[in-house]
Amino acid sequence: RLDERLRVRVADFGLSKQVGGSQYYRQGRGAPVPVKWVALESLADRVYTTKSDVV
């Protein structure tokens, strides 16, 4: 996203937090998702792991 001075603003949607002993993060319904950077299987299941990370 660009701000008013045309600077790029990059943000995640919460995966920077600690997930404890779990190896995945499940996002709740209705939460915004950056569709352009998310793997298709993560969109379908709403489960995010380091293996589903799109680079």
LUMMAR-946698 format. One record per atom (N, C-alpha, C, O): residue in three letters; x, y, z. Coordinates in steps of 0.2 Angstrom, whole numbers, padded with zeros to 4 digits, always signed. Layout:
ALAXYZ/...
//
This chain:
ARG+0004-0006+0000/ARG+0000+0000+0000/ARG+0004+0006+0000/ARG+0010+0006+0003/LEU+0002+0011-0003/LEU+0006+0018-0004/LEU+0003+0023+0001/LEU-0003+0023+0001/ASP+0007+0027+0004/ASP+0004+0032+0008/ASP+0004+0038+0004/ASP+0005+0038-0002/GLU+0002+0044+0007/GLU+0001+0050+0003/GLU+0008+0053+0000/GLU+0007+0057-0005/ARG+0013+0051+0003/ARG+0020+0053+0000/ARG+0023+0047-0005/ARG+0029+0047-0007/LEU+0019+0043-0007/LEU+0020+0037-0011/LEU+0026+0032-0008/LEU+0030+0029-0012/ARG+0026+0032-0002/ARG+0030+0027+0002/ARG+0027+0021+0002/ARG+0021+0020+0004/VAL+0030+0015+0002/VAL+0027+0009+0002/VAL+0026+0007+0010/VAL+0031+0008+0014/ARG+0020+0004+0011/ARG+0019+0002+0018/ARG+0017-0005+0018/ARG+0013-0008+0015/VAL+0021-0009+0021/VAL+0021-0016+0021/VAL+0019-0019+0028/VAL+0022-0016+0033/ALA+0014-0023+0029/ALA+0012-0026+0036/ALA+0010-0033+0035/ALA+0008-0035+0030/ASP+0011-0036+0040/ASP+0008-0043+0040/ASP+0001-0043+0044/ASP-0001-0037+0045/PHE-0002-0048+0045/PHE-0009-0048+0048/PHE-0009-0052+0054/PHE-0014-0056+0056/GLY-0003-0052+0058/GLY-0003-0055+0064/GLY+0002-0061+0065/GLY+0002-0064+0071/LEU+0005-0063+0060/LEU+0009-0069+0061/LEU+0016-0068+0064/LEU+0019-0072+0065/SER+0017-0062+0066/SER+0023-0060+0069/SER+0023-0062+0077/SER+0028-0062+0080/LYS+0017-0063+0079/LYS+0016-0065+0086/LYS+0018-0072+0087/LYS+0018-0076+0083/GLN+0019-0074+0093/GLN+0021-0081+0095/GLN+0015-0085+0095/GLN+0010-0083+0097/VAL+0016-0091+0092/VAL+0010-0096+0092/VAL+0011-0101+0097/VAL+0007-0106+0096/GLY+0015-0100+0102/GLY+0016-0105+0107/GLY+0019-0112+0104/GLY+0024-0112+0100/GLY+0017-0118+0107/GLY+0019-0124+0105/GLY+0016-0126+0098/GLY+0018-0131+0095/SER+0012-0123+0095/SER+0008-0125+0089/SER+0013-0123+0083/SER+0017-0118+0084/GLN+0012-0126+0078/GLN+0016-0125+0072/GLN+0012-0121+0067/GLN+0015-0120+0061/TYR+0006-0119+0068/TYR+0002-0116+0063/TYR-0002-0111+0067/TYR-0003-0110+0073/TYR-0005-0106+0063/TYR-0010-0101+0065/TYR-0016-0102+0062/TYR-0016-0102+0055/ARG-0022-0102+0065/ARG-0028-0102+0062/ARG-0032-0095+0063/ARG-0033-0093+0068/GLN-0034-0092+0057/GLN-0037-0086+0058/GLN-0044-0086+0058/GLN-0047-0091+0055/GLY-0047-0082+0062/GLY-0055-0082+0063/GLY-0058-0080+0056/GLY-0055-0077+0052/ARG-0065-0081+0056/ARG-0069-0079+0050/ARG-0070-0072+0050/ARG-0070-0068+0056/GLY-0070-0069+0044/GLY-0072-0062+0044/GLY-0065-0057+0044/GLY-0066-0051+0043/ALA-0060-0060+0046/ALA-0054-0056+0047/ALA-0051-0054+0040/ALA-0051-0059+0036/PRO-0048-0048+0039/PRO-0045-0047+0033/PRO-0039-0051+0031/PRO-0035-0052+0036/VAL-0038-0053+0025/VAL-0032-0057+0023/VAL-0029-0054+0017/VAL-0033-0052+0012/PRO-0023-0053+0017/PRO-0019-0050+0011/PRO-0019-0056+0005/PRO-0014-0059+0004/VAL-0024-0056+0001/VAL-0025-0061-0004/VAL-0020-0062-0009/VAL-0018-0067-0011/LYS-0017-0056-0010/LYS-0011-0056-0015/LYS-0005-0060-0013/LYS-0002-0063-0017/TRP-0004-0061-0007/TRP+0002-0064-0004/TRP+0001-0070+0000/TRP+0005-0073+0004/VAL-0005-0073-0001/VAL-0007-0079+0003/VAL-0008-0085-0001/VAL-0011-0085-0007/ALA-0005-0091+0001/ALA-0006-0097-0003/ALA-0013-0099-0004/ALA-0017-0098+0001/LEU-0015-0102-0009/LEU-0022-0104-0010/LEU-0024-0109-0005/LEU-0030-0108-0003/GLU-0020-0114-0003/GLU-0023-0118+0002/GLU-0024-0115+0009/GLU-0028-0117+0013/SER-0020-0109+0010/SER-0021-0105+0016/SER-0028-0101+0016/SER-0032-0101+0021/LEU-0030-0099+0010/LEU-0036-0096+0009/LEU-0042-0100+0010/LEU-0047-0099+0013/ALA-0041-0107+0008/ALA-0046-0111+0008/ALA-0047-0114+0015/ALA-0053-0114+0018/ASP-0042-0115+0019/ASP-0042-0118+0026/ASP-0041-0113+0031/ASP-0043-0115+0037/ARG-0039-0107+0030/ARG-0037-0102+0035/ARG-0032-0104+0040/ARG-0033-0102+0046/VAL-0028-0109+0037/VAL-0022-0111+0042/VAL-0016-0109+0038/VAL-0015-0110+0032/TYR-0011-0105+0042/TYR-0005-0102+0040/TYR+0001-0105+0043/TYR+0001-0106+0050/THR+0006-0108+0040/THR+0012-0110+0042/THR+0018-0107+0039/THR+0017-0104+0034/THR+0024-0109+0041/THR+0030-0106+0037/THR+0030-0110+0030/THR+0033-0107+0026/LYS+0027-0116+0030/LYS+0027-0119+0023/LYS+0022-0116+0018/LYS+0023-0117+0012/SER+0017-0113+0021/SER+0012-0110+0016/SER+0014-0103+0015/SER+0010-0099+0011/ASP+0020-0100+0017/ASP+0022-0093+0016/ASP+0024-0092+0009/ASP+0027-0096+0006/VAL+0021-0087+0006/VAL+0023-0086-0001/VAL+0028-0080-0001/VAL+0027-0075+0002/VAL+0033-0082-0005/VAL+0039-0077-0005/VAL+0039-0074-0012/VAL+0044-0070-0014/
//
